[in-house]
Amino acid sequence: MIRTLLLSALVAGALSCGLPTNLPQLSRVVGGEEATPNSWPWQVSLQYSSNGQWRHTCGGSLVANNWVLTAAHCISSSRTYRVLLGRHSLSTEEPGSLAVKVSKAVIHEDWNASKLSNGNDIALLKLASSVSLTDQIQLACLPPAGTILANNYPCYVTGWGRLQTNGALPDVLQQGLLLVVDYATCSSPSWWGSSVKTNMVCAGGDGVISSCNGDSGGPLNCQAADGRWQVHGVVSFGSLGCNYYHKPSVFTRVSNYIDWIQKVIANN
Ligand SMILES: *[C@@H]1O[C@H](CO)[C@@H](O)[C@H](O)[C@H]1NC(C)=O
C-alpha cells in the first residue's frame, strides 16, 4: 500500500513538471528576446536583503514545492535570501506571484570559489514554506542521471541578466536560444580548454547567437522528446560577456548531480 502510494506520488511528481500552461514562444531571435509572460514558470529571481530592500542577484529553478536549484557562487553565507516565483516583471507586484524566504542553503561539498573551473557550482535552497503550483508557478523537470545532449541540441537560457555586455538590466524575463557545444569541442584549446570539465555543459559561443542573457544560477532549458522541459544546466560562468566567438556559456551539468539533488532533498 505504502509502496503504491509512493510510486503514484513519484509518477504524479514526474507528470507535473516541465509543461508550462503558457507555452514559451520558440523563435530564433539573435541576441535574446522578452519571454512570453510565465512561460518558464519554474524560473525564480533569487534576491538578497540590502538596507531594507530586496535586490535581484541570480536566477534559479523550482525543482520541488520547497526547493530551488541555483549556482553555489550565488550564495554568500552572510546574506539573507528570498525567492520571487511566478514573476515576469521584477518591478511589478504581479498577481499570483509569491515571495518566499529561503530557510536553508545547501552548497555542494566539493564547491570551491577559488577553483571555479573544477565545477560543482551548484546549490539547493530550501524555502521556508512549500508553494502551491499554479499556471504561473510550476516545477522544472530534471534530466535522467547521466544524460549528455548532442552537439547543437537547441536549448533556451532564461533570466533577468543583461542583454549586452555592460547593457542595462532588463525588468522582464528574457530568453535566448543557445546550441549545445559538446565536451570534445568546448574543451579544445581554441575554445575553453581545460577550464571546462565533464561535469559542465557548454552552450552558445558561435559569436552570433547571444550567450549573454540569462544570469548566474538560472536554467538552461532543453525540451525532451516527450515535450517536457528539463533543466540541463545551471548558469555558472562565461555568460557575463556576450557573443564571444568560441567562448560559450558554461553551465553546471545537472544530469551529473541527480543523486546529490535527491539526497539533499531527502535529508533536509
Ligand atoms: C580552495 O582552493 C584553494 C586554492 O587552491 C585552496 O587553497 C583552498 O584550501 C581550497 N579550499 C577548500 C575548502 O578546499
The ligand as an ORCA input file, in Angstrom:
! r2SCAN-3c Opt
* xyz 0 1
  C      40.063     26.036     -2.330
  O      41.111     26.198     -3.263
  C      42.190     26.976     -2.775
  C      43.133     27.263     -3.933
  O      43.659     26.091     -4.489
  C      42.837     26.240     -1.609
  O      43.913     26.988     -1.102
  C      41.792     26.017     -0.523
  O      42.325     25.243      0.516
  C      40.555     25.335     -1.079
  N      39.506     25.344     -0.073
  C      38.902     24.241      0.327
  C      37.832     24.403      1.327
  O      39.172     23.134     -0.132
*
